[in-house]
Amino acid sequence: MSTLQHAGRVVLVSGAAGGIGSAIAEAYLAQGAAVGLVDFDAAAGERLAQRLADAGGRVAFAQADVGSYADCERACASVAGALGPVDTLVANAGISPKHAGKPAPVWRMDPAEWRRVVDVNLNGVFNLCRLLAPGMVERRFGRIVAMSSVAGKAYLDIVAAHYAATKAGLIGLTRHLAGELGPHGITVNALAPGRIDTPMVAGAPAAANAAVVDATPLRRLGTPHEVAHACAFLTSTGAGFITGQVIDVAGGWLMT
Ligand code: NAD
């Protein structure tokens, strides 16, 4: 298999400055793509863009809150202006609010927090798909990956309901989009990572991570690069007949 599987592609990665997002951006750059980095955190996004550009990557950073349609509109236009039409979307941005390391139960959850998680994790993916899919349809080619989670497929007491509900919602959105966009030459899939060693899980109590490791046949947390590798595979030319699927990257944890 060629290592330049994505030569000539323009990929937009949301949540690009985070643990998994930055590994995804690096994987695409290594495979010859240009990468639009979108993140809420302007300082971290600019730092990443500088580091990747210094290493010879064709990148552009756009600050956006993916929960805001207007922000997404601005970011998509800015990436397309800098790098060309986006043919590959990795809708990766997501949040998982915890309180003293613990998920809040529904009956004590702040309604504003519920809405914020839905806005970022679910509406954010809709916003980016709504903005980028028309160009893909017009060009009769596109690749979309949504970042779900095993928490969207099984009950886990270490995450909160808003997180689980949005990640389950992404699976429905992925399948629906795959049906709608397939006739236009566009594949849409979701990744369902297990516990991956990133800043998102670094704040969790050590016991929570240890319990997951115990329940994981491969007996470790995953790495962001392992998620990035699966993502690049799903958008590669060779994976062109795979659509509407949810692929676990979870070391065998849950086997959902
Ligand atoms: P992370 O916290 O390291 O990175 C998330 C990134 O998203 C950050 O750079 C953050 O600034 C950005 N972000 C947050 N809110 C945003 C917004 N409103 N608009 C734009 N950007 C925003 O998290 P991660 O572990 O890299 O997670 C990436 C994705 O993978 C998330 O969707 C997460 O739910 C999913 N996931 C992670 C794990 C895990 O164990 N780490 C497991 C399953 C799924």
Boltz pocket constraint, residues with backbone or C-beta under 6 A from the ligand:
constraints:
  - pocket:
      binder: B
      contacts: [[A, 14], [A, 15], [A, 16], [A, 17], [A, 18], [A, 19], [A, 20], [A, 21], [A, 38], [A, 39], [A, 40], [A, 41], [A, 44], [A, 64], [A, 65], [A, 66], [A, 67], [A, 91], [A, 92], [A, 93], [A, 94], [A, 95], [A, 96], [A, 120], [A, 147], [A, 148], [A, 149], [A, 150], [A, 192], [A, 193], [A, 194], [A, 195], [A, 196], [A, 197], [A, 198], [A, 199], [A, 200], [A, 201]]
      max_distance: 6.0
